[in-house]
Amino acid sequence: MNILIVEDEKALAHALELKLLHEGFAVSVASNGQECLDALAREHFDVVLLDLIMPVMDGFQVLEHLHKQGTMPAVFVLSNLSQHEDEARVLALGARKFFIKSDTPLTTLVEEVKKV
């Protein structure tokens, strides 16, 4: 399975990358929404782990773009935003699940990815 991590916090992106590589997944990393869309245009990804607050283009804009295109990989949103409205918005745009970074162990994310 090919996974794209879209996260501007380098330490978290690296930790996710190492954990997923250790589990046997192919992993790429993008640090903003535009890099995400560029990667998706070049390569097929089964799963996208998407942050919401990033420079250049945020995760909401990425989801809106993918939703309009009709080409949606399995997207799991990881954010420190904890407002119910944010969760409802990303789910309406096609994300599978919404995780609050500070409340979600890496092992939980790996288990969700394996379900795809």
Secondary structure, 3 states (H helix, E strand, C coil): CEEEEECCCHHHHHHHHHHHHHCCCEEEEECCHHHHHHHHHHCCCCEEEEECCCCCCCHHHHHHHHHHHCCCCEEEEEECCCCHHHHHHHHHCCCCEEEEHHHCCHHHHHHHHHHC
